[in-house]
């Protein structure tokens, strides 16, 4: 599962099998990752930055 951490400016990866956070990506220059989606072929994750006017 992908988790957007809006105030921290990062995206976390939760592994249900491990029952733990396994990775965290920080948005370069900060930002506010909010709502997002994965393309149909599962190759691209896009996340909007609601408070920074960016995708």
N, CA, C and O atoms as a GROMACS GRO file, in nm:
protein
  220
    1UNK      N    1   0.085  -0.116   0.000
    1UNK     CA    2   0.000   0.000   0.000
    1UNK      C    3   0.090   0.123   0.000
    1UNK      O    4   0.195   0.124   0.066
    2UNK      N    5   0.050   0.225  -0.074
    2UNK     CA    6   0.124   0.352  -0.077
    2UNK      C    7   0.050   0.453   0.010
    2UNK      O    8  -0.072   0.466   0.001
    3UNK      N    9   0.124   0.523   0.094
    3UNK     CA   10   0.066   0.618   0.188
    3UNK      C   11   0.127   0.755   0.163
    3UNK      O   12   0.250   0.769   0.165
    4UNK      N   13   0.044   0.856   0.139
    4UNK     CA   14   0.096   0.991   0.122
    4UNK      C   15   0.103   1.059   0.258
    4UNK      O   16   0.005   1.061   0.333
    5UNK      N   17   0.218   1.114   0.288
    5UNK     CA   18   0.242   1.186   0.413
    5UNK      C   19   0.250   1.335   0.381
    5UNK      O   20   0.359   1.390   0.362
    6UNK      N   21   0.135   1.397   0.375
    6UNK     CA   22   0.123   1.534   0.323
    6UNK      C   23   0.214   1.633   0.395
    6UNK      O   24   0.287   1.707   0.331
    7UNK      N   25   0.210   1.635   0.526
    7UNK     CA   26   0.286   1.736   0.600
    7UNK      C   27   0.435   1.706   0.606
    7UNK      O   28   0.516   1.796   0.627
    8UNK      N   29   0.471   1.580   0.587
    8UNK     CA   30   0.612   1.542   0.590
    8UNK      C   31   0.677   1.556   0.452
    8UNK      O   32   0.799   1.567   0.441
    9UNK      N   33   0.595   1.555   0.347
    9UNK     CA   34   0.648   1.564   0.212
    9UNK      C   35   0.708   1.433   0.164
    9UNK      O   36   0.813   1.432   0.100
   10UNK      N   37   0.641   1.321   0.197
   10UNK     CA   38   0.694   1.191   0.159
   10UNK      C   39   0.582   1.094   0.122
   10UNK      O   40   0.463   1.121   0.144
   11UNK      N   41   0.623   0.981   0.066
   11UNK     CA   42   0.532   0.871   0.034
   11UNK      C   43   0.591   0.745   0.096
   11UNK      O   44   0.708   0.714   0.073
   12UNK      N   45   0.512   0.673   0.174
   12UNK     CA   46   0.557   0.550   0.240
   12UNK      C   47   0.499   0.428   0.173
   12UNK      O   48   0.392   0.434   0.111
   13UNK      N   49   0.569   0.316   0.185
   13UNK     CA   50   0.524   0.188   0.132
   13UNK      C   51   0.500   0.094   0.250
   13UNK      O   52   0.591   0.067   0.328
   14UNK      N   53   0.377   0.046   0.262
   14UNK     CA   54   0.340  -0.048   0.369
   14UNK      C   55   0.333  -0.188   0.309
   14UNK      O   56   0.266  -0.210   0.208
   15UNK      N   57   0.403  -0.282   0.370
   15UNK     CA   58   0.402  -0.422   0.327
   15UNK      C   59   0.313  -0.500   0.423
   15UNK      O   60   0.346  -0.516   0.540
   16UNK      N   61   0.199  -0.549   0.373
   16UNK     CA   62   0.105  -0.622   0.458
   16UNK      C   63   0.164  -0.754   0.507
   16UNK      O   64   0.136  -0.795   0.619
   17UNK      N   65   0.244  -0.821   0.425
   17UNK     CA   66   0.304  -0.948   0.466
   17UNK      C   67   0.400  -0.927   0.582
   17UNK      O   68   0.406  -1.009   0.674
   18UNK      N   69   0.476  -0.819   0.577
   18UNK     CA   70   0.572  -0.789   0.684
   18UNK      C   71   0.508  -0.711   0.798
   18UNK      O   72   0.566  -0.698   0.906
   19UNK      N   73   0.387  -0.659   0.775
   19UNK     CA   74   0.316  -0.577   0.871
   19UNK      C   75   0.402  -0.459   0.917
   19UNK      O   76   0.413  -0.430   1.036
   20UNK      N   77   0.464  -0.392   0.817
   20UNK     CA   78   0.556  -0.283   0.849
   20UNK      C   79   0.574  -0.190   0.731
   20UNK      O   80   0.548  -0.226   0.616
   21UNK      N   81   0.621  -0.068   0.762
   21UNK     CA   82   0.665   0.024   0.657
   21UNK      C   83   0.798  -0.026   0.605
   21UNK      O   84   0.889  -0.053   0.684
   22UNK      N   85   0.812  -0.039   0.475
   22UNK     CA   86   0.935  -0.095   0.419
   22UNK      C   87   1.016   0.005   0.337
   22UNK      O   88   1.131  -0.022   0.304
   23UNK      N   89   0.957   0.120   0.304
   23UNK     CA   90   1.030   0.219   0.226
   23UNK      C   91   0.962   0.354   0.239
   23UNK      O   92   0.841   0.362   0.263
   24UNK      N   93   1.040   0.460   0.223
   24UNK     CA   94   0.984   0.595   0.225
   24UNK      C   95   1.059   0.679   0.124
   24UNK      O   96   1.182   0.682   0.123
   25UNK      N   97   0.984   0.748   0.038
   25UNK     CA   98   1.041   0.840  -0.060
   25UNK      C   99   1.009   0.981  -0.016
   25UNK      O  100   0.894   1.012   0.016
   26UNK      N  101   1.109   1.068  -0.015
   26UNK     CA  102   1.087   1.209   0.014
   26UNK      C  103   1.079   1.286  -0.117
   26UNK      O  104   1.158   1.262  -0.208
   27UNK      N  105   0.985   1.378  -0.125
   27UNK     CA  106   0.967   1.460  -0.244
   27UNK      C  107   1.082   1.562  -0.249
   27UNK      O  108   1.100   1.637  -0.153
   28UNK      N  109   1.159   1.565  -0.358
   28UNK     CA  110   1.268   1.663  -0.366
   28UNK      C  111   1.216   1.806  -0.351
   28UNK      O  112   1.122   1.845  -0.420
   29UNK      N  113   1.276   1.881  -0.262
   29UNK     CA  114   1.233   2.019  -0.241
   29UNK      C  115   1.109   2.032  -0.155
   29UNK      O  116   1.051   2.140  -0.146
   30UNK      N  117   1.067   1.922  -0.092
   30UNK     CA  118   0.948   1.925  -0.008
   30UNK      C  119   0.824   1.894  -0.089
   30UNK      O  120   0.827   1.808  -0.177
   31UNK      N  121   0.717   1.961  -0.060
   31UNK     CA  122   0.593   1.936  -0.131
   31UNK      C  123   0.488   1.883  -0.036
   31UNK      O  124   0.512   1.868   0.083
   32UNK      N  125   0.372   1.855  -0.091
   32UNK     CA  126   0.261   1.806  -0.009
   32UNK      C  127   0.188   1.696  -0.085
   32UNK      O  128   0.076   1.717  -0.132
   33UNK      N  129   0.248   1.577  -0.097
   33UNK     CA  130   0.181   1.470  -0.171
   33UNK      C  131   0.045   1.441  -0.109
   33UNK      O  132   0.032   1.424   0.012
   34UNK      N  133  -0.055   1.435  -0.193
   34UNK     CA  134  -0.191   1.420  -0.143
   34UNK      C  135  -0.258   1.305  -0.217
   34UNK      O  136  -0.227   1.189  -0.190
   35UNK      N  137  -0.347   1.335  -0.307
   35UNK     CA  138  -0.418   1.231  -0.380
   35UNK      C  139  -0.336   1.184  -0.499
   35UNK      O  140  -0.265   1.264  -0.560
   36UNK      N  141  -0.345   1.056  -0.531
   36UNK     CA  142  -0.269   1.003  -0.642
   36UNK      C  143  -0.335   0.881  -0.701
   36UNK      O  144  -0.445   0.843  -0.662
   37UNK      N  145  -0.266   0.819  -0.796
   37UNK     CA  146  -0.318   0.701  -0.862
   37UNK      C  147  -0.203   0.630  -0.932
   37UNK      O  148  -0.095   0.686  -0.949
   38UNK      N  149  -0.227   0.507  -0.970
   38UNK     CA  150  -0.130   0.426  -1.044
   38UNK      C  151  -0.189   0.399  -1.182
   38UNK      O  152  -0.308   0.370  -1.194
   39UNK      N  153  -0.106   0.410  -1.285
   39UNK     CA  154  -0.154   0.384  -1.421
   39UNK      C  155  -0.198   0.239  -1.435
   39UNK      O  156  -0.160   0.154  -1.355
   40UNK      N  157  -0.280   0.212  -1.536
   40UNK     CA  158  -0.336   0.078  -1.557
   40UNK      C  159  -0.229  -0.029  -1.574
   40UNK      O  160  -0.252  -0.144  -1.537
   41UNK      N  161  -0.113   0.007  -1.629
   41UNK     CA  162  -0.007  -0.092  -1.646
   41UNK      C  163   0.085  -0.102  -1.523
   41UNK      O  164   0.184  -0.175  -1.526
   42UNK      N  165   0.052  -0.030  -1.417
   42UNK     CA  166   0.126  -0.032  -1.289
   42UNK      C  167   0.270   0.017  -1.300
   42UNK      O  168   0.354  -0.019  -1.217
   43UNK      N  169   0.300   0.099  -1.400
   43UNK     CA  170   0.437   0.145  -1.418
   43UNK      C  171   0.461   0.285  -1.365
   43UNK      O  172   0.576   0.322  -1.338
   44UNK      N  173   0.354   0.364  -1.349
   44UNK     CA  174   0.371   0.503  -1.308
   44UNK      C  175   0.277   0.535  -1.192
   44UNK      O  176   0.157   0.507  -1.198
   45UNK      N  177   0.333   0.594  -1.088
   45UNK     CA  178   0.254   0.648  -0.978
   45UNK      C  179   0.257   0.800  -0.993
   45UNK      O  180   0.364   0.858  -1.006
   46UNK      N  181   0.143   0.862  -0.992
   46UNK     CA  182   0.138   1.008  -0.992
   46UNK      C  183   0.068   1.051  -0.865
   46UNK      O  184  -0.025   0.987  -0.818
   47UNK      N  185   0.116   1.163  -0.810
   47UNK     CA  186   0.061   1.217  -0.687
   47UNK      C  187   0.050   1.368  -0.702
   47UNK      O  188   0.145   1.433  -0.748
   48UNK      N  189  -0.063   1.423  -0.664
   48UNK     CA  190  -0.078   1.568  -0.672
   48UNK      C  191  -0.029   1.633  -0.543
   48UNK      O  192  -0.037   1.575  -0.435
   49UNK      N  193   0.022   1.755  -0.558
   49UNK     CA  194   0.062   1.834  -0.443
   49UNK      C  195  -0.039   1.946  -0.426
   49UNK      O  196  -0.021   2.056  -0.480
   50UNK      N  197  -0.142   1.920  -0.353
   50UNK     CA  198  -0.255   2.014  -0.340
   50UNK      C  199  -0.210   2.153  -0.298
   50UNK      O  200  -0.257   2.252  -0.354
   51UNK      N  201  -0.122   2.161  -0.201
   51UNK     CA  202  -0.082   2.291  -0.149
   51UNK      C  203   0.038   2.351  -0.221
   51UNK      O  204   0.078   2.464  -0.191
   52UNK      N  205   0.096   2.278  -0.314
   52UNK     CA  206   0.210   2.329  -0.389
   52UNK      C  207   0.182   2.338  -0.538
   52UNK      O  208   0.272   2.370  -0.616
   53UNK      N  209   0.058   2.312  -0.580
   53UNK     CA  210   0.017   2.323  -0.720
   53UNK      C  211   0.109   2.245  -0.813
   53UNK      O  212   0.162   2.301  -0.909
   54UNK      N  213   0.127   2.119  -0.784
   54UNK     CA  214   0.215   2.035  -0.867
   54UNK      C  215   0.163   1.893  -0.874
   54UNK      O  216   0.082   1.850  -0.791
   55UNK      N  217   0.210   1.818  -0.976
   55UNK     CA  218   0.179   1.677  -0.991
   55UNK      C  219   0.310   1.604  -1.011
   55UNK      O  220   0.312   1.482  -1.026
   0.00000   0.00000   0.00000
